Amino acid sequence: MGKAERLKKARPPVQKNSYGGRLPPGQTLTEKFPILHEGEVPEYDLATWNFKLFGEGVQNREFTYDELMQLPQTTIVKDIHCVTRWSKFDNAFTGVTIRDLLKDFEVPEGTKHVMIYGDHDYETNLPLEDLLKEDILLAHSYEGKPLTAKHGYPFRLIVPHLYFWKSVKWIRGIEFLKEDRPGFWERNGFHNYGEVHNEERFSGEDLEIPEDEWHKKEFD
């Protein structure tokens, strides 16, 4: 049974407080930072680690870890929301905004979508216009400290307005696309877009997700 199917087996939590609409429907607020991912946590030698921009019609660009750290650094404070029904308010992430990353990069005309790649063999799709929002970040630090390995060290994407499976851990590259195509979870029962306030959790019919799934995971 796939993850999407497992998450459809129980009723969503009854919200006692939506915090003025700040807490999206079907979510539970936590002070902890649950750890969820598929597969093993990768290990890196930063001397050889790289990050790539590529795609059809693209002048490919590759960055080292040091080159990314030399770009303008920005801290954003955002709420984050997981499809497994936890939300965490006021999270401070520091890194390079995608706008700064692409400042001197020519995105080919006709590009409408991107595929985000992370280790090991993970991918998720986004509309280009979402990637270019001002608060989308290639983050290396959380609450003033480097990301832990289990939270995506050395870099992860932060896409606050979408469910957190779109915020790719261990990010290694962005592919620019003229046509959309689904990523890993999108091919396995999750919504193609994943907007949190519209509860875009699954593809197909509106199905339920267990209230307590994330309680079974590790926390920071």
N, C-alpha and C positions, 0 to 999 in steps of 0.2 A: 504494500500500500504506500503511495507517495505521500509526501509531506502535506500537500494541499488537501488530500483526502482525509488525512489524520486530523487536520485542523478544523474539519467540518463536523465533528462528532458531538459537540456540546453547545449549550446555549451561551450567548454573549453575556457579559456582566451587566447588572442593572446599575446604571450610574446614579449615584446620590448627589453628585455635584459636578456640573460641567465647567465650573470655573469661568462663568460668563461666556461660554462657548469656546473657550481656549482648549479644553480637552475634547478631542474629536469623539463622535459617537462610537460606542462599542469599545472604548479604551479604558484602562485602569492606570491611575497615576502611581509611579514608584519613585523612590529616592535613589534606588540602586541602578546599576548599568548592566543589565543582563548580557550574557555572552552567548550568541547564537551564530553558528556557521556550519557548513558542510565540509567534511574532509579534515585533513591535518593542517596544523598551523605551520606556515612556511618559515624557514630560517634563511637569512640573507647575509651576504658579504657586501656591505655598502660600497666597497671599492669597485664592485662589478655590477651592482644593481643599476637598472636603467628604467626609464619611462618613455613611451613612444607616442607620437601623434602620426597617424597614417590614414590611408584610404585612397579611393579612386580619385585621380586628378590632384592628389595632395603632394606637396613637396615634403616628404617625410622629415620629421624632426625627432631627435632623441635627446633626452636630458639625463644627466647623472644626478645622483642624490645631492651633491654639493651645488650643482647648477640650480636645482629647484630651491634649495635653501637660500641662494643668493638673490632670488626674485623678491619683490615686495611682499611683506608678510602682513596678514590681516587676521584679526580675531573677530569671530562672530559669536553671538549668544543666541541660541535657538532651541526651541522645543523639538524633540525627536519622537517618532512614533513607529512602533513595530507592528507588522501584520499579526503577530501572535498576541496582540492586544495590550501591550504595555506602552506607556508614554512617560517621558521624563522631561521636565521643564528646565529652562535656563541652563543649557549646556554650552560651555565656552570652548570652541574649537579654534585653533590657530593653524594657519597655513597659507597657501597661495590661492587666490580666487581664480576661477577659470577665466575670467575676463583678463586678469593680469597674465596668466599663462599664455593666452592666445593673442596678446597685444601685438606681437610682431609676426603672427602666424596668419597666412592667407587661407581662409576657409573657402574651398571651391564653390563657385556659383552653382546653385541647384541642390546644395546639401540641406537636407531637411531633418536628418536623424543622426544619432551616433550610437555606437556600441561601446560600452565600457568593459574593459577586461581586467580581471584580477586573478591572482594565483589562488588555488590551483585550478586552471581551466574553467574559471567562472566568467560569465558575461551577463550583462543586462542592458536593455535598450532604453534610450531617452530621445524625445524630440530635441533638436538643436536649440530651439528657443528656451527650453527648460534649462539646458546646460549653461546657457549664457545669462541666466538670472544673476543679479548682483550678489546674492548670498550663497552661491554654489562654490564650494571650497575643496581644494585638494589639501586635506588636513594632515599634519604630522604631530599635533599636540592636542591634549584634552585637559582642560582646567590647569593649564600652565605647565604640564608635564608631558614628555613624549608619550605617544600612544603605546599601550602595552601590545605585545605580540598578538594576543587574542582579540584585540580591538582593531587590528589592521596595520600595525607598524610595518614599514616606516611611513606609509601614506595610505589614506583612505579617502574616498569621495564622500562629501556631505551634501545631501539633497534634502533639505528640511521639510519641504512641502509634500513629499512622497513617502510612502512606507519605506522602512529602513533597508529593505533588501535592495533598493536602488542605490544606497550609499555604499558602494563597493569597497570591501576591505582589500588590503594588499594589492592596490591598484597598480597596473603595469602599462596601461595604454588606452588610448581613445581612437576608435576608427570612425571616420566621417563617411556617412552613407547618403545616397540620394533616395533610397527606399528603406522603409522600416522593415525590421525583422525581429522576431522575438528572441529574448535571451534565455538563460537556463531555467529560471523559475517561471518565466512566461510560457515556456514550452511545457511546463509541468503543472498547469492548473491555476497559476496566479494571473492576476489582471495585467494587461499589457501596459497600463499607465501607473495605477497605484496611488491616486490622490486620496489623502487621508480623511478629509471632511466629507467626501462623497462615499466613503467606505468601499473603495475600489480594491477589494481584497482578492477576488477570484474571477477567472473567466467564466462565462456561462451564467447560470442562475445564481441568485443571491443565496448563498449557503452559510451555515453557521460555523463558528470557529471556537475551540475550547477557551474558556475563561482562564484556565490555570496552566496552559501550555508553557508559558515562559517561567513559571515558578519552579519548573523542573530543571532549569538550566543554571549554569554558574553565574555569579555576580561579581562585579567590582564594586 
